[in-house]
Amino acid sequence: MPSAGTTDHLREQRQRQSIEPIAMRVPEACRYLGIGRSTLYVLIGEGEIEIVKLGSSTLVLTASLRSLVERRRKNSDEPTAEAVQ
């Protein structure tokens, strides 16, 4: 049977693994959305995705990625003009 210290350590480890990062680097953001680097930079340039610069690092806000997906999902739920005709 695991000791109390081991149980606490395992609980902490599970909590750390389940915490979503506030921001991520560009390659991680690309993997997160399943898009290429150039597409990500286009979305950043269009103001669709927020970034934070820390020194020479570009960090992409996770909330911004989620928001983009949500906006695009809602827009895809609306019928198109062709579908209405």
C-alpha positions as CSV (number, residue, x, y, z in Angstrom):
1,M,0.0,0.0,0.0
2,P,1.4,3.4,-0.9
3,S,2.4,5.8,1.9
4,A,0.7,9.1,2.4
5,G,3.7,10.9,0.9
6,T,3.6,8.8,-2.2
7,T,-0.2,9.4,-2.6
8,D,0.3,13.2,-2.2
9,H,3.0,13.1,-4.8
10,L,0.9,11.2,-7.3
11,R,-2.1,13.6,-6.7
12,E,0.2,16.6,-7.4
13,Q,1.6,15.0,-10.5
14,R,-1.9,14.3,-11.9
15,Q,-3.0,17.9,-11.2
16,R,0.1,19.3,-13.0
17,Q,-0.6,17.2,-16.0
18,S,-4.2,18.3,-16.2
19,I,-3.4,22.1,-16.0
20,E,-3.6,23.7,-19.5
21,P,-0.9,26.2,-20.2
22,I,-1.8,29.9,-20.5
23,A,0.4,30.2,-23.5
24,M,2.5,28.1,-25.8
25,R,5.2,28.5,-28.4
26,V,4.4,28.6,-32.1
27,P,5.2,24.9,-32.9
28,E,2.9,23.8,-30.0
29,A,0.2,26.1,-31.2
30,C,0.4,24.7,-34.7
31,R,0.1,21.1,-33.3
32,Y,-2.7,22.2,-31.0
33,L,-4.8,23.5,-34.0
34,G,-3.5,21.1,-36.6
35,I,-2.3,23.9,-38.9
36,G,0.9,24.9,-40.5
37,R,3.3,27.6,-39.3
38,S,2.5,30.0,-42.1
39,T,-1.3,29.6,-41.5
40,L,-0.8,30.4,-37.9
41,Y,1.2,33.6,-38.8
42,V,-1.6,34.6,-41.2
43,L,-4.2,34.3,-38.4
44,I,-1.9,36.3,-36.1
45,G,-1.5,39.0,-38.7
46,E,-5.3,39.2,-39.2
47,G,-5.8,39.6,-35.5
48,E,-7.6,36.3,-35.1
49,I,-5.0,34.9,-32.6
50,E,-3.3,36.9,-29.8
51,I,0.4,36.6,-29.1
52,V,2.7,37.8,-26.3
53,K,6.3,38.6,-27.0
54,L,8.7,37.7,-24.1
55,G,12.2,38.7,-25.2
56,S,12.7,36.9,-28.6
57,S,10.0,34.3,-27.8
58,T,6.6,34.5,-29.3
59,L,3.9,32.9,-27.1
60,V,0.5,32.2,-28.4
61,L,-2.3,32.6,-25.9
62,T,-4.2,29.3,-25.4
63,A,-7.5,31.2,-24.7
64,S,-7.1,32.9,-28.1
65,L,-6.7,29.5,-29.9
66,R,-9.8,28.2,-28.2
67,S,-11.7,31.4,-29.0
68,L,-10.7,31.1,-32.7
69,V,-12.0,27.5,-32.9
70,E,-15.3,28.5,-31.1
71,R,-15.8,31.4,-33.5
72,R,-15.1,29.3,-36.6
73,R,-17.4,26.5,-35.2
74,K,-20.3,28.9,-34.7
75,N,-19.8,30.4,-38.2
76,S,-19.8,26.9,-39.8
77,D,-23.1,26.2,-38.0
78,E,-24.8,29.0,-39.9
79,P,-26.4,28.1,-43.2
80,T,-24.7,29.5,-46.3
81,A,-26.6,31.4,-48.9
82,E,-26.2,28.5,-51.3
83,A,-27.8,26.1,-48.8
84,V,-30.8,28.4,-48.2
85,Q,-31.7,28.6,-51.9
